[in-house]
Amino acid sequence: MPGKAIRAKPFAWIEPDTIPKRQFIYGGHHTRKFISTTVAPGGVGKSSLGIVEMLAMTSGKPLLGISPSGRFKVWMWNGEDPEDELQRRIMAAAVKHGLAASDFEGRLFVDSGRDMDLVIAEQTRDGAQVIAPVIDAIKATIMANKIDVVIIDPFVSSHRVTENDNGAIDRVAKAWAKIADDTGCAVELVHHVRKTNGAEVTVEDGRGAVALLSAARSARVLNVMTEDEGARAGVEHRRLHFRVDNGKSNLAPPPDKSDWYKITSVEIGNGDHVGVVTVWKWPDPLDQVTVADLRAVQDAVAAGQWRDNSQAADWVGKAVAQVMQLDTGNKQHKAKIIGLLKIWKKSGMLVVAQKRDAKRELRDYVEVGTFADD
């Protein structure tokens, strides 16, 4: 049987302002005609995050601080939880975030893999094969209900191909991308990670072949708060907190610049307690710090010789600690001190200048820049 004719298509000049814009739906992650992926270990909060995000998209409300670009219809298929568990989790999120029935009824579609399979590819003797009737049924459902966003949680439940076969996973990922392109919807594929022995997870740690990551337009990763971060932030239960970063974690912003979330327990009407994702902010060094505090620190700095090096015995942070009644041996306090010094040096309240120490060696010292107005 002859294959489809292959030809090279000439590219013609087109005015840039006539090219359609990308159609972002939510936070630059969910985009029409593309697939995206969220990668995380089990139990961190990826499914709970997806539930609140889909309620944000159906309601058009910034439930997690991100404003959707409108109100959308969302179809979530969960391959692991039974329907009543999904009901608990969705209603707990709705209650916690103050939603009403009108915020999602008619716009939210939810199915459980325990009641309906959604397998679009399988492994055969001839390799991975897409299941055309299932793909056609998915596209027909999307079009009939005018679905804007499809969430598949987890990705592994949507196929029966060899997970480590890059070619097979590539075929599955591209089948989902074709569904997104043909229907004009955004497809989110939630993915588990392989074991990392406690190391921080990156998007490249997704279980199995890397073809899914390659096919996704946007990829993000969830990591639970580390012990060190928990100590610096002063939280009691660090495992209830997680950060979301786009791309590789080694390119991620520092903890105080990341997007942080917290799992909050919510009691629903039947007495069950359900974890719901809420926004959490990294502590601001300037919280409860006044201009008078800054002036007192400047006076202390002006009265002595203080090094910029935090390892030095005469580190300027010790002057800050004395004035602010903080303990440099406490991780949370030290993080606050470092944060304050960074802010004050950037604003010119403090400056770094080179001077010679008692041994006539050049060192970086901290001096007063512009004295703060009372």
N, C-alpha and C positions, 0 to 999 in steps of 0.2 A: 504494500500500500504506500503510495507516494506521500511524503511528508509535506508540511506546509512550506510554501516557497520562501526562500531566504533572500532578502535583499537589503541593501543599505539605503536608509532613508536620508535624503539630503536635509540639512538643517538650514532654515531660512531665517533671516533677521526678523525679530519681533520686538515691538516697543515694550520695554520692561514694565511700564506702568499698566499694560493691558494683560499681563500675566496674572491669573487668579492668585490671591494670597493663600497661604496655608490656612486651613480652617481649624484653629486650635479650639478645643472644647473646654479643657480644664488644665490650667497650670503649665501649658506647654508639653504635657506628658500625653494626654489623650488628644489625638489629632485625626480628623476624618481621613479615610483612605489609607491609614497606616496602622501597623501593629506596634504596641509598646509592651514592655515587660517589667515586672517587679520581682526582684530576686531577694529571698530572705530565708534564714533558717526557720524551722518549725517553732511556733510558739512566740515569735517576736511580736507579731501583730499585723502581718500583711493582709490577712483576710478582714480583720477588724478595720484596718485603714481603708480598704476597698469599699466596705459597707458604708462608712461615713462619707466617703468621696462620692459614691453613687447617689446618696441622699442629697448631697450638696448639688449635684448636677440636676437631679429631678426638681429640686426646690428652687434652684438658682441662687441659693444663699451661701455665703462664705463661712461654712461651718468650721473649717480648719484654717481660716485666714486667707484662703484662695478664692477669688470670685470667679465662678464659671462664666463663660461668655454668653450665657442665656439659660433657659430651662430646657432640659433634654429628656428623651426617653432612653432608659437604660435597661438592658437585659443582662442579669447575672445568672450564670450557671455554675453551681458549686458541686464538684464531683465527689465530695467527701461527706458533707453533713446532711442529715435528714431534714425534711421540710420544717418540722417543728423547731429544730435548733436554729435554722435560718430565721424563722419567725421571731424567736427570742432575741437573737442578735440584732435584727433590723429594728424591732420595736424598742429595744433598750436604747439603741442609738437615737431613734426618733424622740424618745422621752428625754434623754439627756440633753439633746440639742434643741429642745423646745419646738419640735415640728408637729404639724397637724396632718390629718388625712389628706387634705387638699394639697399638701406639699409633695405628695408622691403618687397618689391614686390616679390611675390612668397613664402614668408615666414610668412606673416601675414594674418590671417583669422578673420573676425569680423562679428558678427551677433547681431541683436537686438531682444529682447523678444517681441517687438511689431509686428514683422514680423514672428517669429518662436518660438513656445513654446519649452521649454526644461525641461519638468517636468518628473522626473524619479520615483516618488512615489506619492501615494495618499491615503487618509484615506477612509476606507470602513467599513462596519458593522463588519467585522472580524478583524479590526485593520489596521495598515499601510501595504500597499502592494506596492512592487516595480513594475514598469511597464516594463516588460521584452523587449517588442518591441522597446521602446524608448532607453533603455540601449544598446540594440544590434545595433541600428542605430548610437548612439554616438560612440560606439567602432569601427564600420565599417568606420565612417567618419574620426576618428583619424588615423586608419590604412591606409586608402586610401590616405590621405594627408600627412602621416608620421609626424603627429603632435607630438611635444615634450612637450609642456606645454599647459594646458587648464585652462583658468581663468573664473570662474563663479561668476558674480557680479550682484546681491547679491545672496547668498546661498538660502535665503528664497524663491526666485522666481523659484528655481529648484525643489520644491516639494509642495505638497498640503496635508501635514500631520499636526497633531496638534503640534504646535511649542513647547509647554511645556511638551510634552510626551517624556520622556527620551528614552523609547524603540523605539518609532517611529523615532526620530531623529537619534538614533543609527543605525537604519536600513538604513536610507538615507545616512548617513555619510559612512557607510561600503559599500554601493552600489557604491559611488564615489571612495572609496579606491579600490574596486574590479576593477573598470574601469581603474584606474591608474595602478594596478598590471597587469591586462590582456594585456594592450596596451604598457606598459613600459613608460608611460608619467608621468609628474608631474601635479597634479591637485591643483589649488589654489581656495579656497572658501572664498569669501569676505562676511563678516558678520556684521550686525548692532548690536548695543548694546541697552540694556534696559535703562530706565532713571536712572541717578545716581545723580540727583539734583545738578549738578555742580561739583561733586567730580571727582577726577582723575579716568580714566577708566583703568581696568585691563582686561586681556584676559578672566577672569572668569565672566565678565560683559556682555558677548555675550548674545543676546536676546534668551529667551527660554531655552531649556534643555542643560545640559553641555556635552551631548554625543558627540557633534561635536568637542569640545576641546579635549576630551579624544581620539578621533580617529585620530586627526591631529598629524603628526610627528613634525611639527613646527608651533608655534602660535606667532603672534606678535600683538602689540597694538599701536594705534596712539592716541596721546593727543595733543590738541592745546596748545600753549604756554600760561602759566598763567600770571596774572598781575604782580606777583612778578618776574617771570623769564624775562618778557618783560622789567621791570624797570632795572633789573640787567644787561640785555644784551644791553639796550639802544636802543631798536627798537621802531619805531613809530607806526606800525600796527601789534601788537602781534598776532592777529588772522590769519594772513597770514603765520605764522610759526607753525610747528608742529614737534613733536619728535616721533621717532619709536623705540620701545623697544621690545625685545623678552621676552616671558614669563610674569611672574607677575610683575606689576609695582613696588611692594615693594622690588623687587630684581634688579630693573633697576639701571644703573649707574647714578651718579649725572648729572645735566644738561650740564655741560661743557664736559662730556664724552659721551653723547648720540648722536645718529644720528639725525641731524636736517635737515629739508627741508623748503623751502619757496615757496608759490604760487606766481608766477609772471604773470602779465597780458601781454598777447601777442595779437597783432592785426594781423589778417589774411587778405588775399587779398580782401575779401568781405566787410571789415570794421568791422566785429565782433571782440570783445575782449574776449579772452578765458584764463582761468587760467591754468598755466602749472607748474608742480613741478620742482624745481631746488634744488641743494645742497646749504645748508646754514651752515656756521661754527660759533660756539659759539666764541665770542671775546676772543682772546689770551691775557692774562695779560701782556705778554712781548712785545706786539705791541708798537712800537715807544719808547721803553725803552732801553737806552744805558748803556754801562759799566760805563760811567761817572755818570749816574743817580744812579746806584747801589753803587758806591763809595761814592757819596754824602749822600745816606741813611745810609751807614755804619758809616760815620763821625758823622752824627746826632745821631745815636744810641750810638756810643762810647762816645759822649759828655753828655749823660744823663742817667737816670734810667728809663727803659721802660718795662712795664708789657706785658706778652704774652696774657693775658685775654682781649678780645675785649670789655668787659663791664667795664673795669677799666678806671679811669680818665686819667691814664698815659699809656694807651695802645700804643704799639709800632707802630700801624697803623697810629697814629696821627703824628709820626715823618716822616713816609713815605708820608703822605698827605702834610705836610709842604714842603718837598723837591720837590715832584712831582706836586705841585699845584693842589691837589685833595681835594674833600670835603667829609669827612666821613659821612655826613648826606645824601649824594646822593647814592642811591642803586647801581647804575652802578659803581661809583667811589669806593665805599666800597668793592664791589665784586672784582674789579681790585686789590685793596690793599691786600685783603685776598689772592688772587691768587698769587700775587708777593711774599708775605711773605711765603707762602707754598713752592714756588719754591726755594726761597733763603735759607730757612731752610733745605730743602732736599739736596741742593747742598753744604751746609756747609758754605755758605757766612754769614749766621746768625745762631746762636745756642741758645738753651733754657737752662738756668741754674737756679738752685734754690738759692734764697737769702732771707735773712730776711728783712722785711720791717720795717718801723718806729716803729711798735708795736711788733717787734721781732717775727713776724709770717713768716713762710716759704712761699714764693711765687715764681711763675715761671717768670723769667725775660728773656728778649732777649738781647743777646750780639753779638758782631762781632765775627765771626768764622775766616775765611780766608779773608783777605782784597783782593778785586778784583784788578787785574792788569789793569792799564790804557791802 
